Amino acid sequence: MIRKWIALITVALLLASCGAKKKRTNSSRPISAKTTTTKNGIYKPNDGLEGTKFNKSELYPLPEDPGYFKKFPVANTTEYIAEFHEMAQYEMRAFGIPASITLAQGILESGSGKGELTLKTNNHFGIKCHTGWQGEFDFHDDDAKGECFRKYNHPMFSFRDHSIFLASRSRYRFLFNYAKDDYKKWAYGLKKAGYATDPKYPNKLIYLIDKYNLHQYDEEVVEKGLETVRKPKQYDVFTHVVAKGDTLYALSRMYAISVDELMRLNNLRDTTLSIGQVLNIRKARAN
């Protein structure tokens, strides 16, 4: 009889133990969250202009939809500068922000266009959502986990929004009292205004400007103006679906585009293609 009671008590304890473990497991189950979302759609390149002082005659007219790819990878910092220095110069002429500062911030904040945040959002300046942002956004770990960052459908929109961001906020207003080509004052001023929390932020910007001679782009604007600077190329963009027998070399001949550029535009690590694979192709428009 005693053995029977002991057996029953043992079974009851085992069942209670299993129930408790199950309850703890359920309570610690991770909750998934969306990583990207939209407010009122794609960012419009001139949203916010009314809140800034800018030279309208020098404003480069960004199209509502530039017709480019959503990702625009570059190989290295030198290529990044070659791709975006003219855009930085036009923004300098219109808003008064040194092109060298814009480029240095873009290089630093975006990892020369190859940073994780930049590749998924085209955000080249680490600008967070802030109150009133009505464009697309995505979440990324920065000073805190899962912070909200602005998302653009092309890097050129990020450059315009960077200009509007600095020109429309009162805490950056004192920067525009500095000479347009005084990049050192601008670098320290950005830190003073709270653009970045890194105490070495000004030194990093100045280092990049000196290393890559970015100050030359300020001088071109101040001394020569932009009439000598070629406007950024416009491109026709389309896709090609890989068929049997296609190779990168054959496609490069067909579309008058280099194999290297095909690989860069499509993030290809080698020349292997798969039937049905969709490739981005771009061709410069005739002037």
Secondary structure as GFF3:
##gff-version 3
##sequence-region A 1 287
A	DSSP	alpha_helix	2	27	.	.	.	ID=ss1
A	DSSP	beta_strand	36	38	.	.	.	ID=ss2
A	DSSP	three_ten_helix	49	51	.	.	.	ID=ss3
A	DSSP	three_ten_helix	56	58	.	.	.	ID=ss4
A	DSSP	alpha_helix	77	95	.	.	.	ID=ss5
A	DSSP	alpha_helix	99	110	.	.	.	ID=ss6
A	DSSP	alpha_helix	116	121	.	.	.	ID=ss7
A	DSSP	beta_strand	136	140	.	.	.	ID=ss8
A	DSSP	beta_strand	147	150	.	.	.	ID=ss9
A	DSSP	alpha_helix	155	168	.	.	.	ID=ss10
A	DSSP	three_ten_helix	170	177	.	.	.	ID=ss11
A	DSSP	alpha_helix	183	193	.	.	.	ID=ss12
A	DSSP	alpha_helix	201	211	.	.	.	ID=ss13
A	DSSP	alpha_helix	215	219	.	.	.	ID=ss14
A	DSSP	pi_helix	220	224	.	.	.	ID=ss15
A	DSSP	beta_strand	235	241	.	.	.	ID=ss16
A	DSSP	alpha_helix	248	255	.	.	.	ID=ss17
A	DSSP	alpha_helix	259	265	.	.	.	ID=ss18
A	DSSP	beta_strand	278	284	.	.	.	ID=ss19
###
